[in-house]
């Protein structure tokens, strides 16, 4: 039999990589719509950010159930339905004229659709297809998800400036619908379906037994068992702060904050896109390091350095790009979601590898709860105080706390009574 030149695992990873880049662009839209919607309808920044907050929250709470649904119905089916949901919600958004319309469509529908893919999709592909280089693959796929969310910003900003905010809804909708046939044609469900072993599997590898369970029950049962393990709470708490300090605060409010200092939208969007570019480098490097370095130590340094950088942010925003602004953008980009690969690996220790993806789904839900609070809280702080400085300082303090919390994660074996069903 002729040896394959490219293992199908890498094909699955490539398809997932580009799918996550495309779909993450959908979540970039709200940050460039805050000011245009404010100008078009006269809505407060807090009311617009409420829709973004709902989006981030639903995005996260969907994750553990999406992970279980992928185990029950298959990755391909779940992702195709999710893409169709995003496309429908985004298309209808162009007809809104009330804040609750935005909350329903972009908050609940688009949030639920994107939450059914995102980082849980990446973790599922990595866990199914890879034995070797799992940390690196998680890093690459995570980078594509976060980077796409930021790299699309200049293009979306240009659309808003030239064609109006509705053009963003149409673009996102068409992009989602176009990805459905890509998943159908090119993504294989698992190594078993491709008649191969996972990448790096030993010769005596045995496919794990496929057990069909109720998706909702599986997600809730996993949460109940994981809640008995201290490491789960340290991971959940630290990831809560991760979401608060990245997608929730910086991802949502960096562009409006820069515009408050006189920077034009296109320039601010380009800076946030630059964060996305360096995020690719940082997260891939983090994935590589996770295969070689204690993930607990990595998390400590990531959170501690992120906290220090947030203390500096209020003093380096200007009407134009300064050297200090670029230094922040580069550093924050390298650290943006570098926390994900070590967190995914540590989630596998909570209840064992078989439950790792669903455990990560719940930990990721905490990430998005933090992001949701920051998306709304940042807007409220801005409306009350006239700037975002207090929000940036508070996030910095929480990151320092997270750096201490992750050091409390133990390396003990999972208790037998916790893993039993």
Helices and strands as residue ranges (DSSP letters): H 8-41, H 45-73, H 75-93, H 99-102, I 103-109, H 110-115, H 118-129, H 134-151, H 153-163, H 166-186, H 215-226, H 230-243, I 244-248, H 250-260, H 265-290, H 295-313, H 323-335, H 339-351, G 353-355, H 356-385, H 389-405, G 406-408, H 416-419
